Structure formats: structure tokens, C-alpha cells
């Protein structure tokens, strides 16, 4: 073990003379370095998660201890005090060489990194943070030692990040490539610390437990615990100003961006612990060169070979046109124009022309790059289908980006019989919608509404309080298309959100807290929606595709009801909500166990794996946006992509100016919403026309047979008394590129010079031709 730092009498005298004139008298006069024997910092920290000097069951030591160390940082924001470190340490990786000294008046000592601090007080475990609480101003500035180099963070194989960070508590640390710390939550607001920060994890971003495993399984519980133990919060000392990341001044929408999954290098700071999380307070700044984009931006989705039709799902983040500055019609929930303009009024989207212009441009650019033939949309304002409405405005500006009319879109408009008050789709401020390219696909019948359940019921919570719950869901939109004569049914959905509580949350005592099953509030209500959708889709013939934001991750109950769920004994039942009805007709007065799912296929997990994702919440990735296909349609799928333009990006680059200050934004597709679009590529090849044309040459002359004026590219000549049949595999027929309604005209050229007309018939009709030298007959 190396010797702890010691001071000579001369150095101590010089240290006393070096005290600044502005220092408070008690700090200057009542304590000096070297007057009290010190306890090494590593002995205070120990090799566990608590100081060995703090008795079990207590948060403070019984005795007072003196310490000394080299200053690595002075903070007066999240942590108020001085960070000191033993410059030599004890060589034991399990013990930290750093310590936080709680000192609200640290500025009076005029301390800088490299100075020495001496202090005396009790060791405390302040909500898990080992620190020294100075007693009666027993603190002094010692001689200058010089800045210490930061220690690179290392995580050993098999240990959690939390266990690793305990070794560095209080120390001055840094990140390098071997630290392998990546972003799992982009810079944003932390409601625990009530400030903006960023969260890192080890090697790979965290995933929602219920994205990978069914709720309440041992695997889901284990992953939740693992996620909780694998987070490092990155802080600045003072709260960040709007639109700024203090330790990354080069933040830029085009070049200096941060994405979930990026590895951070060369960021240094001191390691604290608060709000049950390790928090690194950054003491330097990094540049774009210190950010390693392991999965960088893609300007457009991948091009999938053999694609005939592309279908997409896209949540457009409250695309509203009803504000006065924009001038669209009011939505179904609006009282008047003032209500639409109010800060918390009926308009949930942009309130200024500038914000809306940015939002619209970003979404149009995203849709243009997607280049899908059918798009299901969520979070459109429910303000009708006339000019200026959200869906009409979006289609108008999207079409302006395409010079070729064949690329233009139209929106699906439900019939008046389906609309609310003859104008709206449902009764919520937002609705689902659908746009399509008439040049590529044709509507087959009118759009239909799939009415979703309402919940009207009262109940008593564990505290004995009674409440009446009235909850609603948005209707789904069902439209049939004809593609090369084949039916394709698309249903666009937006199930109840996880935010506000429902009856089941109320009676479980989870109305205001996270739910124990990790599926969020109103899970049973979403199950009722899935059951409703299941029962409606079972009535359809042909291909079916479920699109939209189901507000449920891949292994959560609503998605399981639409896919492969089968009730099993000795396993947790999936239950519907109680007190539900549809359009006034009772559905389930009491909760019901679901027996069997729809049996459809979740295309993202089937094609991309369980770790497919379209959304990020609270530092965990998962898929809320789904494309779920019938078995017949799944056979036509040639590609699936979650285009990661939003989930992993910073919300600072979204259209809203709230909390972003003067940050320069971009019209690029990135951060156009908070959900990634899901894109499905389908193979719907043109139907093969069953051609069969048999030609008999009964003359003595050689002839050249011709179909629609074209001769065969090989073996064109037919000798006398020969026969040849042309079918769908013949190069001549394939070169004609026939549709089912086309006709074939047959001629022959005697000696290759004299054309003789034989006749014509529908291409799909078998034909027999006889050429005798005098005439040609077609049967």
C-alpha cells in the first residue's frame, strides 16, 4: 500500500498564507491541514456499497473523521460541495479513492482542481451516497498539488453497471472505447431530479421487459431488475438552459446529434449518487468526434427487391391545423377558436405558423422518403375532411412534392353514415387516417369504422375511496383495397394510451403509480379493444393487415390477443376490462378471460427479431407501432423495416419550440415524430395470363408465326407440316406482357414475306390455328 499524502510544516504554513481574502473567517481560522490525523479516503469508502464506518441501520458515523485529498471538482448545483481524491490510492479496485464533501460554502475557499482540501466531520450515507458532512466549519484549503488524471470506467464481465460504478463513487472518472457506455435515454427531462439529463448503459441500450417477455413472467421480472441496475445518469452541475446540452456545446440537428445506441467517449466528471441512481457530473465538454454512431442515420428506408406494394404505419405526433395562426377547421372537442388557441386547449399540436410549418415539412419529407403506396396515420387532428383539415392539408402538401400524378395520394374518407355529426371520425380530438395512391391500388367498397369499447363503471380503491370511471378509445378505420384483383384489408388503430388510469388500475391501487405487471395503465381496456378487433377481423376473407400504435409492446396482452395467444392452465390469464360497452350495447359487465388469440403474425418480430423497436420511453426501447398480418398476407411479405428516424433521436429537434430556446432545427425527417414508421414491403406480382396458342403449318411453305405483330425471338421459322404451341413460358408470350383483359391477334408470314391474318381472341382463351397455304383459320 502506498503512503497517504503528507504535508511539511513549510507547506502547511504556505497553505495558510494562500487562503483568499474573500474566504469566510470561520473557514480560515478554525481549521488547518495537518492538525488532525486523517483517515484515508479508501478506508472511508470501503469495498462495499456502504462505508464500513457507518454502523448498520444508521445513516451517519458515530465518530468524527478527518480527511484530506486533492480537489477534482467543486459543484454547487445538483451536489453542493467539493469532490476530493487520494492521489495514490490503495491499489484495490474494489475501493473508491474519491469522496464527496458536503460543503455549501465551498466557494469561500476559492478552490480549483489540483488544490488540496482538508476537512473533518461525520461520514454519512445520504440516501446511499457516501459523503463527509463537515462539522462546525472544520475545513481548510491546503497546498496546490496539481490536477489528477481521470480514471477510465471499467465494467467487469458478469457484473451490473451499478455494481461497477460503486467502485468509482466520489472519484474523478472518464469514458473511453473500452468503457463501452452507450446512450439508452437521450438528453431530456428527468422528473426525479427535475432537470434535463442523459442516461447511459453498458454495451447496448435497454429494452422494455414486456417487449421480450410476457408480463409477470420470471424473465420479465429479471430483465426489469437488470435494467434498473444498469443505468448511469449524465448531469451538468447547473441546470441546462433550454435547447442546450452543457457538456456538448456542438449540439446540431444535422451533424452534432446524439442517438440512442451511440457510444460516448472522453466525457469526464465526478461520480455521485442520488435519487437511487449513479450520476456523473460532467466537468468537461465533448465534440461530435467523441460520439461513435454505431447505428447511424439512414436518409431513406432500405429498398427491398421484388416489392410491388409498400404499406406503412406512421404516428405523426399531433398533426393539428385548428390554431388561428394555421386556420384549419375546429376539431370535434373544440368549443371555439379561443379554445383551440389556449395553452391547454383542444389543440394538442402546433400553435404558431412557424412551428406548424416545421412539423409539416418534416413529416412530408419523411413520407416522401418512405414512398409507401398505403399509409396508416395516427394522431391526426379530428377536424373533418374538408380543405384545411389535418388530413387534407397533409395530402395537399405531400402531393406537391411529386411531379408525376401517378405518385399522388388521396385520403380515405368514411361515408357520412360513419361520421360523427356528419363531419368527424369518432369523438376524440385526434383520429386515425389512411392515405393511398390510386395509381397503384384501388378502393374496394366504403371505409368502415370498427367501434371500440367504452368503459363506464365505479369502484373502490384499497384506501376505501370510490370513483366513477368513464373511459373511451378511438375507433379504428377499416378499408378494403383491390391489388391485381386480390383483396387486401387494412385496419388502422390507435389503442388507449398507458398514461391515465382505468378502473382496473383504480381498484388495484395503481391509478397514480406504475403498474406491477409493467404493462402500463389501462392494459385490460386495451385487451378489450384487441378482442373487439379480433372478432371483427375474423369475419373477413382474404389478406388482412393490422397497422398502428397499439400502445402495447410485443409481448403485452393486447398484442398477444391479436397473435398467437392460447389460454393455458397454470398460466396467468389475459383478462378484458369490466364495465365495457360498444355504442351503448353491453360488452363485458365483468372482466372475462380471453380463450384464444386471432392467430395473426407480428411481422416486425418475425422478420427483425424480438428486439425490433419503434419507440423509446424512460430509457427502454420497444415496439408500440405494429404491422400484424394474416397468414395469407404474411406469405406475400418480402421486407419489414422500423425506420429509426424518431425513437432514438433527441426530442429537442422536434417541431415544438417549448424548452428548446434558440436551438437551430432542421427540416430533415429526423425527430419528425416520437414514433418510428413501420414499413412493410409486399409482393403482389401481376397475375399470369394462361396463354395457349397452337399453330399448325399444313402447307409446303415455311412460315413465321406472329402474336400481336411480334415474332418469337428464337426459332422463328416453322417448316411445312410442323406444329408449335406458345404458352406462358414462351419467350414470345412473356415479351407481350399481357394483362388478363388483353387480346392476342395471330398472323403468319408465308416465306417470311406475305402476312396472312388468322384472327384474334382473348389472351386467356386457348387458341388453335391451322395454316393451309390458302388461308389461316383460328378456332
N, C-alpha and C positions, 0 to 999 in steps of 0.2 A: 504494500500500500504506500502510495506517495504521501509525503508530508503535506499537511494543510498549509495554507497561505499564512505567513507570519510577517509582522511589521517590526522594523528597527525603531529605536527611540527617535532618531532623526526624522525618519519618515513620518512617524506619528506627529511630531512637532510641526513638520511642514504641512501635514494634512490639516492640522488645526488652523494654521495661518491661512490656508487656502479656502476656508469657509467663506462663502459670499456674504457681502454686507447685507443683502436683502433677506438672508435666512432669518427665520423666526428665532428669537432669543432662546426659548427652551430647547430647541433642537441644537443650538450651537453650544450651550453652556452646560447642559446637564448630562451629557454623554460623550465619550470619546472612544475611538477604536483602541483596542488593546488593553482596556481597563478591566475587562471581564473575560475569563476563559470561555472560548467558543466551542460550540458543538458543530461538527461537520454537517454540511447540508445533506449529504447522502445518508448520514445517521438519522437525521430527522425524517427523511423520506422513507427509508427502509426499502425492503424488496417486495412489499405487498401493496394493496390498494388503500391502506391506511397507514398513518405514521405509527410506528411502534411506541412513540412517546405519548400518544393519546390513549388513555385506558378504554377498554371495550365498553360500549354503551354510553360513552361521553363524546362530546364534540370538541373538548379543549383539554390540554395537558394540565396536570396539577401543578407542575413546576414551571418556572420561567427559564428560558434558554437564550443564550447569546449566539448570534451567528455573524458571519462576515462572508462577503463574496463580491465578485465583480459584477457590476451592473450590466445587464443586457438590454433592458428596456424600461422606460417609465411610461405608465399608462394612467390616464385619468378619465377614461370613458367606461367601457364595459367592466373593467377591473381598475380599481383606484389604488395605485401603489407602485412598487418597484420590484423588478424581477432580477434576482441575483443568481450567480452560479459559481460553484467551486471550479477554478480554472484547471485543476489537476484531476479531481475526482478520485474514486477508489478503484477504478478499473473493473467494477462489477456492472455488467449491462443491466442487471435487474434493479439497480437503484438509480434514481434520478440524481443528477448533480445540480439541479436548479430548484429555486424556491421563490414563491411569490410572497412579498412582504406587504401586508395591507397598511397603507400609509396615505391618508387623504391629503396630507400637506407635503407630499414629496417634492412639489415644485419649489418649496422654500429652500431645499438643499442644492438646487441648480445642478442636478445630476445629469450626466451624459453616459452613454455606453462606454465602458472602459474604466469608469470611476469605481471606487470601492465603497461599499456600504456596510456599516456595522449596525446591528440592531439587537435589541433584547425584548423578549416578550413570550407569550404562551403560544405553543403550537396548536393550531386549530384544524379541525376537519369541517370546513364550512360547506355544508351540503355536498360533501365528497371531495372538496378541493383542499388539499393540504397547503397550509399557509402559516405565516407567522403574524400574529397580531401584536403590534408594538405596544409595550406597556409604558405609560407615562413619558412619552416622547424619548424613550431610550434608543436613540438613533443618531448616527453621525456619518458624515462623509469622510472617507479615508483617502489615501493617496491614489493617484492615477495609475492604473495597471495596464490599460490598453484593451481595445475591443477583442472579444473572443470570437473564434470562428464557430459557425453554427454546426450542429451535429445532424447528419443525414438520418432521416427516419427509416427504420427497417422493420418489416413485419415478418416474423419467423413463420415457417411452414406449419400450418395447423392451428395457429393462434388467431384470435379475432383482432381486429384493428383496435378495439377498446383495450384489450389486454396489452397490446404493444405500446399504445400511447401512454399507459400508466408509467412506463419506464422513462418517459420524457416529460412528465408533468413538471411544470415550472422551468423547463430548460429552453434554451435558445436553439431552435431546430431549423432544418431546411429540407426541401424535397429535391431529389434527383431522379434520374430514369429508373434506378433500382428501388426507389421508394414505391413506385407503381401506384400512385394515388391518382384517381380519376374522378371527374365530376359525376356525381349522382343526382344532385339538385342544383340547377343553375341559380345564378345570383337572383335573389328575390326576397320577399318579406317573410320573416320568421316570427310567428305570433307568440312563441315562448319568450324569446329575448326582446321582442318588439322592435326589431331593427332588420335591415337588409343584410343578408349574408349568403354564403355559398356552402354546399356540403360535398365533401369528397368521401370516397370509399376506396377499398383496396382492390385493384386489378380490373374489376368490372362493375358497372352500375347495378344497383339493387333492383329486384323485381318484386312486384306485388305477390305475396304468398298465394292469393287466390287466382292469380294468373296461371300458376303452375300446378296448384293442388286444390282439390275441393275443400270447402270451408270446414273448419274444426277437425280436419284430419291431423294426425301426428306430424305429417310432413309440413302442412301449412303452419302449424304452431312452431315447429322447429325453425322454419325459414323466417318467421316473424321475429323470433328471438335472435337469430343470426343477423338479420338486418339491423335490429336495434343496437347490436354490439359492433357494428361496422360502419360508423359514421364519424367524420371529423368536420366540424364547422369551421369555416374560414371567416374571420372577423376583421374589421378595422377598429382601431381604438375609439375614434369618434364615429357617430352615426354617419353613414354615407349621405351625401347630397343627392337630390333627385337626378336620376339619369347618369350617375357616376359610380364607378367601382374604384374606391380609393387606391387599391393595390394594383389596379390595371387601368392606368390613365389612357391607354390606347384603344379603349373600347370603341368599336366601329362596326356598323351594320354590314359593311362589305368585306372588310379584311380582318379587323380585330374583333372577332366574335368568339364566343365560348359555347360549346355544345356538350351536352351530357355524353359522357364516354371519353372526353378529351383528357389526356394526361397533363398534369401541371408540374412544371419543373422550376427550380431556382426561386421558389417563393419561400421566404424565411419569416420567422416570427417566434413568439414565446407561447408555450403550451399551457393553457388554463383549463379549468373545468367548472361548468355552471349549467344550470337547467338540465342536469343529468347527461350532459354531453361534453366531450373534449372540444375545446375551442382554441384554434390557433389565431392569435392576434398578429396580423401581418405587420412587419416592421420595414419592409422594402417594397419596391414595385417591380412588376414583371412586364415584359413586352409580348407581342404576338409570337415572337420566336421561342418563347418559353412554354407555348401551348402546343401540344402534339395532338393534331386531329387524327385520331385513329380511324374514325369513320366520317370522312369529310362530307361537305355538302355535295349534293348531286343536282345540277341545274334542271334536270328533267327525269321523269321515271325511265326505267330501262325499256328498250324496245324488245318486244317478245316476238320471235319468229312464229309464223303461221297464225297470227292473230287476225280474226275477221271483225270482231266486235270488242270494244273496250267498255266496261261498266265501272263506275266509281262511286264512292261514298265520301262526302265531304261536309264536315261541320264548319259553318262559315262565321262562327263567333259573333252572333247577334248582328246580322246584317239588317239594319233599320234605316228607313228613309223618312220617318214621320216627323223629325225635328223641323222647326221652322226654317232653319238655315238650309235644309235639303229640300223640303217642300212636298214630300210624298203624302199620301192619304194616311189618316189615323188608323191605328190598329184596333182590334175588337175590344181591348181593355181600356182604351183612352176615353177620358171624359171630354177633353177639349184640347186645343193646341197648347195651352199653358201646361196641361198635364204632360204632354209629350216633351216639352222643353224643360220640365222640372228636373232637378238633380237626381231625385229618386222617383221619377215619374214613370209613365207607361212605356217610355222609350228606353230600352236597355242597351242601345248601341251608341253610335257616334252622335254628338250633339252639335258639332260645328261642321261647316262645309269642308274645312281643311282635313279634319280627322276622317270624315267620310270619304273624301277623295282618295286619301291614302289607303283606307281599308278596301275600297272598291278596286283600286288599281292593283293592290297586292293579290286580292282574290281572283281577279280577272287574269292576272299573269300566271297564277297557279293553275287555274282551269285551262288556260291556253296551253301550258306546258303538258298538262295531263292528257289533253287531246282525246278525251273519252267520248263515246257515242251516246251513252246514257249516264246521267249523274244524279244520284240521290243527294239531296241537300237537307241539312238541319240548321236550326236557329235562323231561319228567315223570319223577318217580321210578318206577322199575320195581318196584313193590311190590304188584302184583296189581290186582284189580278189585273186591275186597270193600269193605265200608264202611270208611272211614278211609284207603283207599288214595289216592294223589295224584289220580288221575283221578276217582274217586268223590267225594272231598272237593271238588274244584273244581266239578263239576257240581252238587252239592248246594247249594253257596253261590251259584253263578251263578243257579240256578233260583229261589232265594229273592228275587232282585231283580225277578222278573217275576210280576205278579199273574195274568196271563192264562195258563192252562195251554198255550195254543197257542204261546206263546213259549218253553216249556221245552225243555231239551236232554236227550238221552240220550247215553251214550258207546258207541262201537263196541267190542264185546268179542270177541276172537278165540275160536274154538272151543277146547276142551281139547286137541284133536289138534294145534293150532298152538302151544299154550303150552309154555313150558319148565317142567318139573316140575309141569305141570298148573295153574300159577298165574301165571307171568311171561311177558312178551313179550321174548324174547331173553335174553342173559346179561349185559348191561351194567347199571350202576347206574341209567342213565336210558333212557327209551324214547320212541318217538313214539306219539301217540294221535290219536283223532278223536272229535269230538262233533258232533251234528246235531239238528235239530228234526223230530221225527216228524210234526208237523202240516204241515210244508212238503215234506219229501222222505221217500221210503220206501227201506228197505234192499232190495237185490235179491241175495239169497244171502248166504253167510257171508263174513266178513272173511278175507283171506288174507295170509300172510307172504311177502314177497319176500326170500328168504335172500340175504344179502350175502357177498361173498368174505372169506376169512381169508387171511393171508399167513404162511407158515411156511418160512423159508429162512435160510441162513447165508451170510456174505460177508466179504470182506476190504476194509478201507478203504485209502486211499492211504498210510497210515502202517504198513501191514502187520498191523494188528490184525484179528482175526477175531471176529465176533459172530453169534449166532443170533438172528434176528428173528421174533417171533410177534406179529402184529398182527391186530386184529379190527375189524369195523364193525357198526353197529346194523342190524337187519333193518328193512325198510320195510313199511308197512301199506297193503294194497290193499282197498278196499271199493267195491262197485258200488251205485249208487242208481238209483231209478226216479223220473223227474221228468216228470209229464204223459205217462207211458207211454214216455218215451225213456230209454235207459240213459246213465248218467254214471259213469265210473270215476274215483275219486280215489285217488292213491297218495301217502302222506306219508313223507318221507325225512329222515334226518339223517346225512349222509356223515361220514367220518373227518375229524377236525379237522386244522388246519395246525400245531398246536403241537409234538407229539412226532414224531421221525423214523421213517421206514420204511427198508426195505432199499435202495431206490434212493438215498436221502439218505446212507446209511452208506457205500456204495461210491463215492459222488461226493465224499466228504469234507465233506458239508454237514449232518451229523447234529446239530451243535450251533450251526450258523450259518444265516443267511438263505440261501435257495437262489438260484442265479444267475438262474433263469428267473422269479423274483418270484412264483411260484405257491404258495409255502409247502411245508412238509414233506408227504410222503405224496400228492403230486399223482397219481402213477401208480396208487396204490391207490384213489384216488377215481375215476380213469378206469375201473378195473376194476369199481367199483360202478356207474358210469354205463352201461357195456357190459352188465352184468347186468340193469339196469333196462330198457335199450333192448330186449334180447332178450325179456324178459317182456312188455313192453307191446305189442310187435309181434303178439302172439297175441290181442289184444283187438279186439272190434268195438265201434263206437260212439265217443262222446265220451270223451276221457281228459284228466285234469289232473294234472300232477306238481306237488306242493307241497313246501315245506320248506327247511331250512337245508342247502344242498349244500356249504357250506364252500368254495365256489368262486365267484369273481367272473364277471361276464357273459361275458368273452372267454377265460376259462380253459378248459383242456382238457375237464373233465367236463361243463360246460355246453355246449360245442361238440358233444360226442358226443350230447347229447340234442336238439340243434337242427340246425343246417344244415351240419355238418362234412362235407367230401368230401376224401378224400386226393388230393393233387396232387403231381405230380413237381416236384422242385426246391424243395419247401417242407418245413418241419420236420414230421416225423411225430408224431402223437399215439400214445403208447405205453401199454399196460397195464402193470401190475405183474407181476413174476416171482414164482414160488413160491406161486401162489394156488390155493385150493380152496374149494368150497362144500359144506358138510355132509359133508366127507370125500371129495368127488368132485373130482379134479383139474380146475382151470380152465385156467391158463396156467403150465406149469412154467418157461417163459422168457417174457420180455416180447414182446408182439405189437403190431404196428402196426394201428391202427383204420382200416378202409377207409371207413366211411360212418356218419354220424350217424342219429339217429332221425327227423329232419326236422320236429320239433315247433317251436312258435313261443314265444319268450321274451316273455311278454305285457308285462312292465314296459318292456323296451327298445323293443318295437314300439309301445307306446302312449305312453310317457313320454319316450322318447329314451335314448341311450346313458348319460346321466348320471343315470339312476334310481339310487337308493341305499336301503339298509335298514340299513347298519352302518357304523361308523367304527372304524378301527384305525390307531394310530400317525400320526394326523393326516391320514388319507386316507379318503375316502368310497367306498363301492361297495356292490353288492348281493351278499350271501351267501344271501339268502332269495328264493326264486323261485316263480313260477307259470308253468309251461311247458305249453302246450296243444296238443292235436292240431289239425289244420287244421279239422276239422268243428266243434270246440268254439270255436276262435278266431272263427268267424263269428257265434257267439252272444254274444261279449263286448261289453258296452256301456260298461264302465268298468274301470279298474285304478288302484289307489292304494297307494303306500307311505305309510302314515300315520306321520308323523315324530314319534313320541312318545318315542322312546328313543335312536336313533342320535346325535342332535345334542344331547341333554341331558347334564347332569352326572351322573356316576356317584355323586356324593355324596348324591344324593336317592334312590338305590336302597334296598331294604329292609335291607341289611346295616348293622349298627352299627359294624363294624370300620373304623377310621380316620376316623370321622365325628364323634367326640366328642359334644357336646351339641347338634349341629345339629338344628333342628326340621324334621321331614319332613312330607310330605303324603300323603293317600290318593288324590290325583288320579292319572290314568293315566300321567303323565309320569315317566319313569325307572322304569316298572314292570318293564322288562327291559333288555337291552342291544341287542336287535334290534327293528326296526320290524315291525309286522304288515303283511302284503301282502293286499289285499282286491280280489277280482275280482267284478264285477257281471255277471250273465248274464241274457239274455233267453230265457226258456222260456215263451212265451205258451201259454195253454190251446189245445188242438187245436181246429180249426174243424170243426164237425159239418156234413157235406154235406147240408143240408136241401133238399128239393124237394117242395112241396105244391101241386098244381094243382087249382083249383076251377072247375067248370063250372056255371053257373046256367042250367038248361034250363027254368025256369018263367017265367011272365009277371010274377012278383013281384020287386021289388028285395030284395036280402038283404045282410046284413053277415056276412062270414066271420070266424070266431074260432079262434085257435090257443091251446090251454091257457087258454081263458077270456079271452084278450086280443084286442082288435081292432086293426087297423092304425092307427097314429097319423095317417096321411094316406090319402085316397081309400078310406075305409072301405066305402062302398056299392058294390055290384055290380048293374048293370042286368040286365034279362032278356036271355037268350041271349048272355051275355058269359063270358069266361074270364080267370082271373088265376092266375099262378104266384108262390108265395112261396119264395125261396131264401135262402142265407146272407147276401146283400147287402140283403135286405128289412128295413126298419126294424122290422117286427113280429117277425121271427125274431131279429134282433140284440137286441131288448128282452127276449127269453125267456132269454138267457144259458144256452144248453143245453150239457150235458156229453154225452159220447159215449154214455152209457148211459141217457140220458133218453128219454122217450116224448112224442109230440105227440098231443093229443086235439083233433079237429076238430069244430066245431059251426057252424051258421049260424043267423042270426036273420032269419026272414021278416018283411018290413016293419019290421025292426029291433026287433021286439017278441017274436015267438014263436020260442023256441030249438028247434032240431032237431039231435039228436045224429047225427053221421056215422060216428064210430068213432075208434080210436087205433092207432098203430103206433110202432115205434122211430123216433127222430128222424132217424137216418141212412138210413132206408128211403124211397125215392121213393114218393109217395102221389098218387093221382088220385081226386078227389071229384066226384060228379055229384048235383046237387040238381034234382029234377023238380017240386017243389011238393007232392008227396005223401010223398016220402021222400028221404033223403040216403044215398048209398052211397059207401063208401071202398074203393078197390082197392089 
